Amino acid sequence: MAAALNFAGALYSTGVAKTIGGDLVKSASLINQQVIVAALIGAIVWNLVTWWFGIPSSSSHALVGGVIGAVFIGRGWDVLSGPGIQKIILSLVLSPVIALISGYFIMTGMLWIFGRFAPHLLNSGFKKGQILTAAMMSASHGANDAQKAMGIITLALLSAGQISSLEVPLWVKVACALAMALGTAAGGWKIIRTMGTRITHLEPINGFAADLNSSLVIMAATHFNLPVSTTHVVSGSIMGIGAANRVSAVRWESHSKCCLPGC
C-alpha cells in the first residue's frame, strides 16, 4: 500500500521539483554534468551509510547539501542562489519544529476527546484508523520526496541543453515515482525499528496521530512548493506526540549507538 501510494503521490505536482531545480543555482547554464554527478554521488553515499546503521537521516538534506557543495567546489559561490538556498534551508529546518508543536497539540486534543474510552476500544478503533492515516502519510511522502529527484534530473537536462525550460518531462516524473515505490517496497527495517520503537512508546492512537500530523505538515509544504525532510517531520511528530503524554516519555538523546550492528 505504501509503495503504491508513494508512486501515486509522486505524480501529484512538480512545484517542489522546480524549487529544487531552480532555486539552488542562479542559472542551469552555469553548471555542468560533472557537478551534478558529484552532488548525487555525495548524497547517495551518505544515504547508504545512514541506512546501513539504521540512522533516520534526511535524504533531502543530503541532496541539497550535495548540490551546494559540488557547485561551490566546481563553479564557486557566485553560481549559487543565496535567497533560494535560504528559503529551502528554512523549510527543511523549521518543518520538524512545526511538526513537533502541531503533533503535541493534536495528541493533546485526541487525549482530551478519547481519554475516557476503554483502552481495548481505543486500540481496536485506531488500529483500523491508522491504515487510513498511513495511506495519507505514504501519498504525502511520495508527493514531496520524489520531486527532489525530479528537480535535480530536470536541472541536469536543462544544463545539458536537452530541454529548453525548467519543466519536468513525463518520463522523469514516472521514473522518479517508480524509484520511490521500489525503494519503499524493498523496506528499510533498521530505520523503521528506530522510528517505531526507539523515540517513544507508540500505541495505536499515537501512531494514528503521528501519521495524521506528518501527512498534514508535508502536504502543506508541498502545496507551497517547499521541500521538507519527511524523515525529520515524522521524527518531530513522534516527539511531539510522546511529549503530549509526558515529556519524559520521549528518549531525547541520540540513538545512533543503538543502531549499530550487534546492539
C-alpha positions as CSV (number, residue, x, y, z in Angstrom):
1,M,0.0,0.0,0.0
2,A,2.8,2.4,1.0
3,A,4.7,1.7,-2.3
4,A,1.6,2.2,-4.5
5,L,0.7,5.5,-2.8
6,N,4.3,6.7,-2.9
7,F,4.0,6.2,-6.7
8,A,0.7,8.0,-7.0
9,G,1.8,10.8,-4.7
10,A,4.9,11.4,-6.8
11,L,2.7,12.3,-9.8
12,Y,0.7,14.9,-7.8
13,S,2.6,18.0,-8.9
14,T,6.1,19.4,-9.8
15,G,6.2,22.6,-7.7
16,V,8.8,21.2,-5.3
17,A,10.9,19.9,-8.2
18,K,11.0,23.4,-9.7
19,T,12.1,24.8,-6.4
20,I,14.9,22.4,-6.1
21,G,15.9,22.7,-9.8
22,G,15.5,26.5,-10.0
23,D,16.4,28.0,-6.6
24,L,19.8,26.4,-5.7
25,V,21.7,27.9,-8.6
26,K,21.3,31.2,-10.5
27,S,21.2,29.5,-13.9
28,A,21.4,25.9,-15.2
29,S,23.8,27.1,-17.8
30,L,26.4,27.9,-15.2
31,I,26.8,24.3,-14.1
32,N,27.8,21.1,-15.9
33,Q,27.1,17.4,-15.7
34,Q,30.2,16.6,-13.6
35,V,28.9,18.9,-10.8
36,I,25.5,17.2,-10.7
37,V,27.0,13.7,-10.8
38,A,29.3,14.7,-7.9
39,A,26.4,16.1,-5.9
40,L,24.4,12.9,-6.5
41,I,27.3,10.6,-5.5
42,G,27.8,12.5,-2.3
43,A,24.1,12.3,-1.4
44,I,23.8,8.6,-2.3
45,V,26.9,7.6,-0.3
46,W,25.6,9.4,2.8
47,N,22.1,7.8,2.4
48,L,23.6,4.3,2.1
49,V,25.8,4.8,5.2
50,T,23.0,6.0,7.4
51,W,20.6,3.3,6.0
52,W,23.2,0.6,6.9
53,F,23.4,1.8,10.5
54,G,19.7,2.5,10.8
55,I,20.1,6.2,11.4
56,P,17.0,8.1,10.2
57,S,18.9,10.9,8.3
58,S,17.3,13.2,5.8
59,S,17.8,12.3,2.1
60,S,16.5,15.9,1.4
61,H,19.3,17.5,3.4
62,A,21.8,15.2,1.8
63,L,20.7,16.1,-1.7
64,V,20.6,19.8,-1.1
65,G,23.9,19.7,0.7
66,G,25.5,17.6,-2.1
67,V,24.4,20.1,-4.7
68,I,25.6,23.1,-2.8
69,G,29.0,21.5,-2.0
70,A,29.5,20.3,-5.6
71,V,28.6,23.6,-7.1
72,F,30.8,25.5,-4.7
73,I,33.8,23.4,-5.5
74,G,33.1,23.1,-9.2
75,R,31.9,26.6,-10.1
76,G,32.3,28.8,-7.0
77,W,30.0,30.7,-4.6
78,D,28.8,33.2,-7.3
79,V,26.8,30.5,-9.1
80,L,24.7,29.6,-6.0
81,S,21.5,31.5,-5.4
82,G,21.5,32.9,-1.9
83,P,17.8,33.7,-1.5
84,G,16.7,30.4,-3.0
85,I,19.1,28.4,-0.7
86,Q,17.9,30.4,2.3
87,K,14.2,29.5,1.5
88,I,15.0,25.8,1.1
89,I,17.1,25.6,4.2
90,L,14.5,27.4,6.3
91,S,11.8,25.0,5.1
92,L,14.0,22.0,5.9
93,V,14.9,23.3,9.4
94,L,11.6,24.7,10.5
95,S,9.3,21.8,9.3
96,P,10.3,19.3,12.1
97,V,9.8,22.0,14.7
98,I,6.4,22.8,13.3
99,A,5.6,19.1,13.3
100,L,6.7,18.7,16.9
101,I,4.5,21.6,18.1
102,S,1.4,20.6,16.0
103,G,1.9,16.9,17.0
104,Y,1.8,17.9,20.6
105,F,-1.5,19.8,20.2
106,I,-3.1,17.1,18.0
107,M,-2.3,14.4,20.6
108,T,-3.4,16.6,23.5
109,G,-6.7,17.2,21.7
110,M,-7.2,13.5,21.0
111,L,-6.4,12.5,24.6
112,W,-9.0,15.1,25.7
113,I,-11.6,13.6,23.4
114,F,-10.9,9.9,23.7
115,G,-9.2,9.7,27.1
116,R,-12.3,8.3,28.9
117,F,-12.7,5.4,26.5
118,A,-11.7,1.9,27.4
119,P,-8.2,1.1,26.2
120,H,-9.3,-2.0,24.2
121,L,-11.9,0.0,22.3
122,L,-9.3,2.7,21.5
123,N,-6.7,0.2,20.3
124,S,-9.3,-1.6,18.1
125,G,-10.6,1.6,16.6
126,F,-7.3,3.3,16.0
127,K,-5.6,0.2,14.5
128,K,-8.2,0.4,11.7
129,G,-7.9,4.2,11.5
130,Q,-4.2,4.0,11.3
131,I,-4.5,2.3,7.9
132,L,-6.1,5.5,6.6
133,T,-3.5,7.8,8.1
134,A,-0.6,5.6,7.0
135,A,-2.0,5.8,3.5
136,M,-2.1,9.6,3.8
137,M,1.4,9.6,5.0
138,S,2.6,7.4,2.1
139,A,1.0,9.7,-0.5
140,S,2.4,12.9,1.1
141,H,5.8,11.2,1.3
142,G,5.8,10.5,-2.4
143,A,4.4,13.9,-3.3
144,N,7.3,15.7,-1.7
145,D,10.3,13.4,-1.7
146,A,10.1,12.2,-5.3
147,Q,10.0,15.7,-6.6
148,K,13.5,16.5,-5.2
149,A,15.0,13.9,-7.5
150,M,12.8,15.2,-10.4
151,G,14.2,18.7,-9.8
152,I,17.9,17.5,-10.0
153,I,17.3,15.4,-13.1
154,T,15.4,18.3,-14.8
155,L,18.3,20.7,-13.8
156,A,20.7,18.2,-15.4
157,L,18.7,18.0,-18.6
158,L,18.4,21.8,-18.8
159,S,22.1,22.4,-18.2
160,A,22.9,19.9,-21.0
161,G,20.6,21.6,-23.4
162,Q,18.2,18.6,-23.6
163,I,15.2,20.7,-22.6
164,S,14.5,24.4,-23.1
165,S,12.8,25.2,-19.8
166,L,12.5,24.0,-16.2
167,E,9.5,21.8,-16.9
168,V,9.7,18.2,-15.6
169,P,9.3,15.7,-18.5
170,L,6.7,13.0,-18.1
171,W,9.3,10.2,-18.2
172,V,11.3,11.9,-15.4
173,K,8.1,12.0,-13.2
174,V,7.3,8.3,-13.9
175,A,10.9,7.2,-13.4
176,C,11.2,9.0,-10.0
177,A,7.8,7.8,-8.9
178,L,8.8,4.2,-9.8
179,A,12.1,4.5,-8.0
180,M,10.3,5.9,-4.9
181,A,7.8,3.0,-4.9
182,L,10.5,0.3,-5.4
183,G,12.6,1.8,-2.6
184,T,9.7,1.7,-0.2
185,A,8.8,-1.8,-1.3
186,A,12.3,-3.0,-0.6
187,G,11.9,-1.9,3.0
188,G,14.2,-0.1,5.4
189,W,13.7,-2.2,8.5
190,K,16.5,-0.7,10.6
191,I,15.1,2.8,10.2
192,I,11.6,1.5,10.7
193,R,12.7,0.0,14.0
194,T,14.4,3.3,15.1
195,M,11.3,5.4,14.2
196,G,8.8,3.0,15.6
197,T,10.3,1.9,18.9
198,R,13.4,4.0,19.9
199,I,11.9,7.5,20.1
200,T,8.9,6.9,22.3
201,H,6.4,4.1,23.1
202,L,3.6,4.2,20.5
203,E,0.1,2.9,21.0
204,P,-2.4,2.8,18.0
205,I,-3.8,6.2,18.9
206,N,-0.2,7.6,19.0
207,G,0.6,6.1,15.6
208,F,-2.7,7.4,14.2
209,A,-1.9,10.9,15.4
210,A,1.8,10.8,14.2
211,D,0.8,9.8,10.7
212,L,-2.1,12.3,10.5
213,N,0.1,15.2,11.7
214,S,3.1,14.3,9.5
215,S,0.9,14.0,6.4
216,L,-0.7,17.3,7.0
217,V,2.6,19.1,7.5
218,I,4.2,17.5,4.4
219,M,1.2,18.2,2.2
220,A,1.0,21.8,3.3
221,A,4.7,22.2,2.4
222,T,4.1,20.5,-1.0
223,H,1.2,22.9,-1.6
224,F,3.6,25.8,-1.1
225,N,6.3,24.2,-3.3
226,L,8.6,23.8,-0.3
227,P,10.9,20.8,0.1
228,V,10.9,19.2,3.6
229,S,12.5,16.2,5.1
230,T,9.8,13.6,5.6
231,T,12.1,11.7,8.0
232,H,12.5,14.8,10.2
233,V,8.9,15.7,10.0
234,V,7.9,12.2,11.2
235,S,10.5,12.3,13.9
236,G,9.2,15.7,15.1
237,S,5.6,14.4,15.1
238,I,6.5,11.4,17.2
239,M,8.4,13.6,19.7
240,G,5.5,16.0,20.0
241,I,3.0,13.2,20.4
242,G,5.2,11.5,23.0
243,A,5.6,14.8,24.9
244,A,1.8,15.2,25.0
245,N,1.7,12.1,27.2
246,R,4.6,13.3,29.2
247,V,7.9,15.0,28.3
248,S,9.9,12.2,30.0
249,A,8.2,9.6,27.6
250,V,10.4,10.8,24.8
251,R,14.0,9.5,24.5
252,W,15.6,12.8,23.5
253,E,19.1,11.6,23.4
254,S,20.8,10.4,20.2
255,H,20.0,6.8,19.2
256,S,22.9,6.3,16.8
257,K,24.7,4.0,19.2
258,C,21.7,1.7,19.5
259,C,21.6,1.4,15.7
260,L,25.0,-0.2,15.3
261,P,25.2,-3.9,14.4
262,G,25.1,-6.1,17.4
263,C,23.4,-3.5,19.7
